[in-house]
Amino acid sequence: MKNAIWQQEKIISITQTMRTQDARQIPITDYLERIGAKFARTQQGTNGLEYVYHSPTRSDNKPSLCVNIEKNVWSDVPIGAGGRLIELVCHVHNLPDNDVKSALGVLDSLYPTVHSFSNKAARIVANNVHQTLFYASTPSIAPTTNDVTGLNKKSAAIEVLKVQALFSYPLKQYLQNDRKINLNIAKEYVQEVTCRLIASGKQFYSIGFASGSTFAIRNKNFKGFAGLGVDISVFDKGTSKTLLFEGFIDFLSYLTAKSLHTPPFTTVVLNSSAMLDRFVQFVAQHPAITEIDYFRDRDELNNKTTGLETLKQLKNSLNHLKINDLSSAYPNHKDLNEWLIEHVSPQ
């Protein structure tokens, strides 16, 4: 399928029938299916329902290409790219950025007859999936003119407005009561981050955990990232053993369960399992590391294989190291935090 597509690119007709306004009518999900991109799942994203695909441009064991079907935009957080269909065509077919003419040529070969598509609906229609991501008291400000929710090299979907010590009661309640995290420990690692959605101008506040030059953010209704520059989080102790967590909630769960304010070994929080390659790079730069305790998600309990695939990828990439699957410590729970919620008494 992929080879056929590359051949199609070479047979673009001289007379282009596809126009920019026609391209805007094509659902990104339809384009991805036509080029053979592998669909993974649906999820509730920052601005509505998203369809998630494995990236067609790289080995992508952890699907990260997200398509907002209402706004018909895409984002690929690990590489900091996103936009509308034209930008995706340039990205997938290795065209220069904003080479609209060539992108339209590719689309022209894929769509010999321009169909009438709806701007607000993909080929697969969502079934009224809506969730409020903000507290009722959240103030709103005037919308911006940028309604693209995907990330790109110059903009982000969520802007950080203010960072302060954890203060708001709902956030503390979420950590302490819902997640059973020790607040005194959590306050040493997280902050309260006030954010603004670029697309709508709406503001909300969340728990922020430093992730590269920005934050992994979370509250009761939302999980994601703010700004650009997402990266792994490292607490380097110079030890030969390294603890590896997929997210900061599991990291804080580990510290709570052990009654520790600081990890005893070098610790890395991926912040997204799509960042596994960054962890491999980190290990390559630290030859003293010989053993990894990986506190992975047990997705297989929900008939999924993503957690097992990540473990396999880790073992293949670092086959010279001892990799310990510490999820064996919570065999009946999807992650370490779920185990903590069930086994630790209220604080």
N, C-alpha and C positions, 0 to 999 in steps of 0.2 A: 504493500500500500504506500509506504513512504517513498520508495523508489519511483513509483508511478507519479507521485506528486511532484517530485523534483524534475521528472521528465516533462510534466505539464508546464512547469515554469519556463522551460526552454522553447515551448511552442506557443507563446503568447502572441496573439494576432496583432498586426501592426495597428489596426483600427480598434481603439478601445471603446467598448460599449458601456463599461461600468463607470459610474460617476461617484463622486464622494457622497452625495446625498443618497445614492442607491446603497452604497456600502454601509451607511449608518442604519439602514433598515434590516440588515442581516444580523440575526442573533449570533453572538459569539459562540454560543453552544453549538449551533448548526455548523459553523465553520470548523470548530474543533472536531466534530464528528466526521466531517468530510475529509479531514487530513489524518484521521485515525487516532486522534488523541484518546487516551484511556480515561473514562469517567471513573471517579472514586466514590463520591458521596455528596450529599447536600448538607448544608449547615446554615445556622443563623449568623450572619455576618454583621459588620458595623452598621450597614445601611440596608438590611433586608436579607432575603434568602439568597444564598450563594450555591453554585454548583462548583465542585472541586474536582480538578483533573490532575493526572500525572503530567508533568511538563513534557512536551514533545521535543524539547531542545537538549535534554540531558538525561542521564540516569537519575531517576526520581523515585526511589523506593517509598518516600514519604510525599504523597501528593500535596502540592503547594500552589498550583495555579487556580486561583479563585475567580469566579465570574458572578458578578451581581446581575441577576437576570432582569431586574426591573430597570436599572439604569444602563444595562448592556455595556458594562465596563469590566476590566479584568485587573488583577494584581498578582504579582509573584513576589511575596515578601522576602524570601531568602536572597534574591538578587536585586531587590529594590526597583522593580520595573512594573509598569502598568499603564493603563490608558484605555483607548477605544480599539475598535477592530483594526484600523489601519496600523496603529502602533504594534498590535499583536502580530499582524502579518509580517511587518518589518522584522520583528523580533524572531519569529519562527523561521522565516526564510532567509535570515542573515542578510537583510537589506540595510542600507544606510538609514539612520534615524530620519524620520519624516520624509522618506522617499515615497511620496504619495503616488506618483505615476507608476512606479514599479509595483507597489502594493496593489493598486487597482488592476494592474495587468495580471497578477497572480489570482486575484478574486475573479477576474473576467474568465480565466481558464477553468476555475472551479464552478462558476455560475454562468454557463453560456446564455441562459435566459434569466433575466432579473425578475425574481418573484416579489410579490408584495408581502413584506413581513411587518409585524407590529413592533414598534419601538420598545414597548413595555412588556413584551412577552417572548419567551424563548420557545423553541419547538416543543419542549416539554413544559406544560403550564403548571405553576405551583398551585397548591391547594390551600389558599388562605393561611399561610404561615406568617404570623406577625407576633412580635414580642417587643415590649417596651424595654429599652436599654437604659432608661434614665429614671431617676427618682422624680416623683410628682412635683417637687419643689424646685427642680432644676430650672434656672433662668435660661432664656434664649436671647440670642442677639441676631442682628440682621444677617440674612444669608449672604454668602459670598458668591461671586460669579463663577467660581470653579466648582462644577458639579461632578467632577470625575473622582470617584472614590478609590480608584486603584492607585497604587504607589508608582511613581516614576522617578527619574533622576533629579527632578527639580522640585517635587512637591510630595506631600504625604497626606494620607487620609485623615489623620488625627494630629492636631497641634497641641503641644504642651503650653499651657498658659501660666501655671503656678505650681511650685513644688514646696511643700512644707512638711513638718513633722506630722505623723499620723494623729489626726485630731477628731474627725467626724465620727459620731457615735455609730451610724450604720456600718461603716467600714470596720470599726473595732468589733462590732457585733458579728459581722460576717466572719472575721478571722477567729474570734474567740469562741463563739457559740456554734456557728455553722461548721467551721473547719477544725475546731478544737485545738487551735494553735496558741501556744503560750505568748501572750501579748508582749511581755517584757523581752522575750527573745525576738519576736517579730519586729519590734520597734528599732532594733539594731540593724535591720536589713531592708526594711521597706519604708516608703514615704507616702504621703498623700499627694496625689497629682491631679490638678484640675486641668481638664482637656476640652478641646473644642473640635467638633466634627467639621472638617473643611466644607463638605458638601452642603450641610444644612445650617451651619452656624450654631447648632445646639451645644451647650456645655454640660459636662458631667464630671464627677470626681471619682477617683478610683485608688486602689492600692497600687503603688508603683515600685517595681523592683529593677534596679539598674541593669540595663542590658546594652552593652556597648556605649554609644553616645546618646541613648534614649532609654525608654522604660518598657518593660513588659508590664501591662496594666490589667487590673482585674477588680471587679466588684461582683455583687451577687448575680448580676444579669449580663455581664460582659467579660470576655477574655480576648486579649489581643495585644497590639503594640501601638505606641505613640511615636510620631516623628519618623525619622530615617536613621540608619546606622545601627540596626539591630545586630547583636552579637551574643556570643556565649558570655556567661559571667564566671569569673575565675577567682578562687580564694587559694592562693598559692602558698602552701606550707613547706614546699621543698621536700615532700615525702615521696617514697617509692610507690606507695599505694595512693590511688586517686578515687574519690567517690564521684559518681556521675548520676545526675538527676535530670529528668526531662523538663521539669518546671519548678518554679520557686516554692509553690505550695508543698510539694513533696520534700524539698530541701528543708523548709521550716518544720515540716512534720517530723523529719528525722531528728532535728535538733530538739524538738519538743519531747519526742519519745525518749531520747537519751538524756534529757535535762541538761543540754549543753548550750552555751552561748556562742561557742565557736567550734567549727568542725575539727576533729583531731588529725585529719589528713587533708592533703590538697583536694579541693572540691571544685567541680565544674557543674554549672547549671546550663543546660542547652537552651532553655527558654522556648525552643521549638525543636522538635525532633528533626526538622529539615536542616538544622545546624550541625548535624553529625559530622560533616566534612570539616567544619571549623574545629571541632574537638580533635579530630584526627591530626589536623595541622598543629594544634597545641601540643599533642603528645609527641609529635615528630621534633618539636622544638625543645622538648624536655626529656632527654634520653635517660634520665634517672628513674623515670616512671617504668615500673615492671608489672604492676598489677592494678586492675580496675574493678571496683565494686559498682555494678550498674543496677540502679533501682528503677527498672523499666516499668512501663504500664503493661498490665496483663490483658491486652485487648482480646486475647483468645477466649476470655470468659464471655465476650459478647459476639462470638463467632467471627472475629476479625483476626487478621494475621499481621497487622502493622507492627505490633510490639516484637513479635518473633522475627519479622523481617529486619527490623532495626538491629536487633541483637546479632543476627546473622551477618549483616553488613559490617557491624563493629568487629566481629571476630575475623571476618575476611580482611578487613583493612589493617587490623592490628594483630595479625596471627602470631607475632613474636611475643605477645604479652599474655599474661594470665587474665582472662575475663571471667568474672564471677557474676552469675545472674542472681542478684539479691532479691528478685521478685519471688523467689522460693520462700522467703520469709513471710509473704502474705499471699499464699496460693489461692485463697478464695475471695480475694478482693482485687478490684481493677487497678488500684494503685496504693501507694503507701499512705496517702491521706485517708482513703476510705477505711483502711485498716485502723488508723489512728482514731477515727471517729467512733468506731465500734469498740475499741479496746481501752481507750483512755477515759478515765472518769472526768466529769465536768470540772473546770477550774473554778 
